[in-house]
């Protein structure tokens, strides 16, 4: 028979840093209600619990459609550093979902996020930059950020952050540059990027060269790269140990060499020999970009005459399993073999 007496066993230990989770469907509504509480401790505990909860995909979806975004947008302006850090962490997790990224744009959370660029807390800024990067990976997100004028503000912060965060900022900028490179050019991004091309961190170098590849898309960017004498640097980067750096360097040479000045500057920098060496690369992006760069350079008669001696090498790529390599090799052979 059950005893009416209380158990002598101690109650289970509860985490004092997190809010107690309500049962069933009441869990998230209760947490979201506590996010608006006037007492700081209540907001802190609710955010800590929510941060753990949204790692579950179903809970994240429920939070996004349950009014979470409006409350998080307000909390980005909270005076307490812990609240801002946890808020940006929750947003970073939610931004991993397409629904979350769409909600971030719909409620214009990018603007209050960008207001944290000067936040005194490193963790807060790091979470913020990682969230912006995830938004920029979404094409509409990159367009939104460019239209909001965020690019010049990001350019100013590249040199101020630590290495890991710096690489994140450069990656965000590269996505934005693929949308429109002109705001970055007007913000003097090229000198900033140039300083990162020799950075010891491969992630930073790769992000910087990727940004240059975006800059080299418009004609203004191509001309600027030529005027700044950057092509010899990109030719040197073709021998970098990081394959991502190599692929982007070859891609930047390819884009820049579309214009006549770019062709001759690349040839003067000795681009042909290292590009030929990359034709046999096992990395698909490296091989494809090298073949495309050689194709553009082959439009110069002297370069075409030099490349005619290497047709046998290029023909080995016609049987490559990747279609993109086959097409790039076929086009290169056609251009090099052309006779007036």
C-alpha positions in Angstrom: 0.0 0.0 0.0 1.4 3.4 -0.9 2.6 5.5 1.9 1.5 9.2 2.3 4.9 10.1 3.6 7.3 12.1 1.5 10.3 10.3 0.2 13.5 10.6 2.1 15.5 10.6 -1.2 16.8 13.9 -2.4 15.1 15.5 -5.4 16.9 15.4 -8.7 19.4 18.2 -9.2 18.3 20.9 -11.5 20.5 23.2 -13.6 20.2 26.6 -12.0 21.4 28.3 -15.2 18.4 27.1 -17.2 14.7 27.6 -16.9 12.5 24.6 -16.0 10.9 23.2 -19.2 7.1 23.0 -19.2 5.4 19.8 -20.2 4.5 19.0 -23.9 3.2 21.7 -26.1 3.6 24.3 -23.3 7.4 24.1 -23.4 8.1 26.7 -26.0 5.2 29.1 -25.3 6.4 29.3 -21.7 10.0 30.0 -22.7 9.0 32.7 -25.2 6.8 34.3 -22.5 9.8 34.4 -20.2 12.0 36.0 -22.8 10.0 39.2 -22.2 10.3 39.0 -18.4 11.5 42.2 -16.7 13.8 40.2 -14.5 17.2 39.6 -16.0 17.7 36.2 -14.4 14.5 34.9 -15.9 15.5 36.1 -19.4 19.0 34.6 -19.1 17.7 31.2 -18.0 15.0 31.1 -20.7 17.6 31.9 -23.4 20.0 29.2 -22.1 17.2 26.6 -22.3 16.0 27.8 -25.7 19.5 27.6 -27.1 19.7 23.9 -26.2 16.2 23.3 -27.4 16.5 24.7 -30.9 19.2 22.2 -31.8 16.3 19.8 -32.3 14.9 20.4 -35.8 11.3 20.1 -34.8 11.7 22.4 -31.9 13.6 24.9 -34.1 10.7 24.9 -36.6 8.2 25.3 -33.8 10.2 28.3 -32.4 10.4 30.0 -35.8 6.7 29.8 -36.4 5.8 30.4 -32.7 6.8 34.1 -32.6 10.4 33.5 -31.5 12.0 35.9 -34.0 10.3 39.1 -32.9 11.4 38.5 -29.3 15.0 37.6 -30.3 15.1 40.8 -32.4 14.4 42.8 -29.3 16.8 40.9 -27.1 19.7 41.8 -29.5 19.5 45.2 -28.0 19.5 44.0 -24.4 22.0 45.7 -22.0 23.2 42.4 -20.6 26.1 40.8 -22.5 25.0 37.2 -21.6 21.6 37.9 -23.1 23.1 39.2 -26.4 25.6 36.3 -26.6 22.9 33.7 -26.1 20.5 35.5 -28.5 23.1 35.5 -31.3 23.8 31.9 -30.6 20.1 30.9 -30.9 19.9 32.9 -34.2 23.0 31.1 -35.5 21.4 27.7 -34.9 18.1 28.8 -36.5 20.0 30.2 -39.5 21.1 26.7 -40.3 17.5 26.0 -41.5 16.1 27.5 -44.8 13.0 28.4 -42.9 15.1 30.2 -40.2 17.0 32.2 -42.8 13.8 33.2 -44.5 12.4 34.4 -41.1 15.6 36.3 -40.4 15.1 38.2 -43.6 11.3 38.6 -43.2 11.7 40.2 -39.8 14.8 42.2 -40.8 16.9 40.8 -38.1 20.0 41.6 -40.2 20.0 45.2 -39.2 20.0 44.8 -35.4 22.5 42.0 -35.9 24.8 44.4 -37.8 24.5 46.9 -34.9 26.6 44.4 -32.9 29.6 44.9 -35.0 31.0 47.1 -32.3 29.9 44.9 -29.4 32.5 44.7 -26.6 32.0 40.9 -26.2 34.1 38.8 -28.6 31.7 35.8 -28.3 28.8 38.0 -29.3 30.6 39.4 -32.3 31.7 35.9 -33.3 28.2 34.5 -33.1 26.9 37.5 -35.1 29.4 37.1 -37.9 28.7 33.3 -38.2 25.0 34.1 -38.4 25.5 36.7 -41.1 27.6 34.2 -43.1 24.8 31.7 -43.0 22.4 34.3 -44.2 24.7 35.3 -47.0 25.0 31.7 -48.2 21.4 32.0 -49.0 21.2 34.0 -52.4 18.4 36.2 -51.3 20.3 36.8 -48.0 23.3 38.1 -49.9 21.1 40.4 -51.9 19.4 41.7 -48.8 22.7 42.4 -47.1 24.1 44.3 -50.1 20.9 46.3 -50.3 21.1 47.2 -46.6 24.5 48.7 -47.2 26.3 46.2 -44.9 29.3 45.5 -47.2 31.2 48.8 -46.4 30.7 48.2 -42.7 32.0 44.6 -42.9 35.1 45.8 -44.9 36.0 48.1 -42.0 35.9 45.2 -39.5 38.2 42.7 -41.4 41.4 43.8 -39.8 40.0 44.3 -36.4 38.9 40.7 -35.6 40.8 37.6 -34.7 41.9 35.1 -37.4 38.9 32.7 -37.2 36.4 35.5 -37.2 38.3 37.4 -39.9 37.9 34.4 -42.2 34.2 34.3 -41.5 33.8 38.0 -42.4 35.8 37.5 -45.7 33.5 34.5 -46.6 30.4 36.7 -46.0 31.9 39.4 -48.2 32.7 36.9 -51.0 29.0 35.9 -51.1 28.0 39.5 -51.2 30.6 40.3 -53.9 29.0 37.6 -56.2 25.8 39.7 -56.0 27.4 43.1 -56.6 31.1 43.9 -56.3 30.8 47.7 -56.7 30.0 48.6 -53.1 33.1 46.7 -52.0 35.3 48.4 -54.6 34.0 51.8 -53.5 34.9 50.9 -49.9 38.6 50.2 -50.8 38.3 46.5 -50.1 41.3 45.5 -52.4 44.1 46.8 -50.1 42.4 45.0 -47.2 42.1 41.8 -49.1 45.7 42.1 -50.4 47.0 42.0 -46.9 45.2 38.7 -46.2 46.7 36.9 -49.2 49.9 36.1 -47.3 48.1 35.3 -44.1 49.5 32.1 -42.4 45.9 30.8 -41.9 44.8 28.9 -45.0 41.1 29.6 -44.2 41.8 33.3 -44.3 43.8 33.1 -47.5 41.1 31.0 -49.1 38.3 33.4 -48.1 40.4 36.4 -49.3 41.1 34.9 -52.8 37.4 33.8 -53.0 36.5 37.5 -52.4 38.9 38.5 -55.1 37.2 36.1 -57.5 34.0 38.0 -56.8 35.7 41.3 -57.4 37.0 40.1 -60.8 33.5 39.5 -62.1 32.7 43.1 -63.2 35.0 45.0 -65.6 35.8 47.6 -62.9 37.1 44.8 -60.7 39.2 43.3 -63.5 40.8 46.7 -64.2 41.4 47.3 -60.5 43.2 44.0 -60.1 45.4 44.8 -63.1 46.2 48.4 -61.9 47.1 47.1 -58.4 49.6 44.6 -59.9 47.9 41.7 -58.2 48.1 39.0 -60.9 51.7 38.0 -60.0 50.4 37.3 -56.5 47.7 35.1 -57.8 50.2 33.3 -60.1 52.3 32.6 -57.0 49.2 31.3 -55.1 48.7 28.7 -57.8 51.3 26.7 -55.9 49.7 27.2 -52.5 49.3 24.1 -50.3 45.6 24.7 -49.8 43.5 23.5 -52.8 40.8 26.0 -52.2 43.3 28.9 -52.5 44.6 27.4 -55.7 41.1 27.0 -57.2 40.1 30.5 -56.4 43.4 31.9 -57.6 43.0 30.2 -61.0 39.4 31.4 -61.1 40.5 35.0 -60.5 43.1 34.8 -63.2 40.5 33.3 -65.5 38.0 36.2 -64.8 40.6 38.9 -65.0 42.1 37.6 -68.3 38.8 38.1 -70.0 39.9 41.7 -70.7 42.9 42.4 -72.9 44.9 44.1 -70.2 44.3 41.1 -67.9 45.5 38.7 -70.6 48.9 40.4 -71.0 49.4 41.0 -67.3 48.8 37.3 -66.6 51.2 36.3 -69.3 53.8 38.7 -68.1 53.4 37.1 -64.6 54.2 33.7 -66.1 50.7 32.1 -65.6 50.9 29.5 -68.3 53.4 27.0 -66.8 51.8 26.8 -63.3 48.3 26.5 -64.9 49.5 23.7 -67.1 50.7 21.8 -64.0 47.3 22.1 -62.5 45.6 20.5 -65.5 46.4 17.1 -64.0 45.1 18.0 -60.5 42.7 15.6 -58.8 40.7 18.5 -57.5 37.8 19.2 -59.9 37.6 22.9 -59.2 41.4 23.4 -59.6 41.5 21.5 -62.9 38.4 23.2 -64.3 39.5 26.7 -63.5 43.0 26.0 -64.8 41.6 24.8 -68.1 39.3 27.8 -68.4 42.1 30.2 -67.6 44.3 28.7 -70.3 41.4 28.9 -72.7 41.1 32.7 -72.1 44.9 33.2 -72.3 45.0 31.2 -75.6 43.2 34.1 -77.3 46.6 35.8 -77.4 48.6 34.5 -80.5 51.9 34.0 -78.6 50.2 32.1 -75.8 48.3 29.9 -78.3 51.6 29.0 -80.1 53.1 28.0 -76.7 50.0 26.0 -75.7 49.9 24.1 -79.0 52.9 22.1 -77.7 50.8 20.8 -74.8 47.7 19.6 -76.7 48.5 16.0 -75.7 48.3 16.9 -72.1 45.0 18.7 -72.5 43.5 15.7 -74.5 44.1 13.4 -71.5 41.3 15.4 -69.7 38.7 14.5 -72.4 38.1 11.2 -70.8 37.9 12.6 -67.3 34.9 11.2 -65.3 33.7 14.7 -64.5 31.7 16.3 -67.3 32.7 19.8 -66.3 36.4 18.8 -66.9 35.6 17.2 -70.3 33.8 20.3 -71.5 36.5 22.7 -70.2 39.2 20.6 -71.9 37.3 20.4 -75.1 36.8 24.2 -75.2 40.5 24.8 -74.5 41.6 22.4 -77.2 39.2 24.1 -79.7 40.5 27.6 -78.9 44.2 26.6 -78.9 43.8 24.6 -82.2 42.0 27.5 -84.0 43.7 28.8 -87.1 42.9 32.2 -88.7 
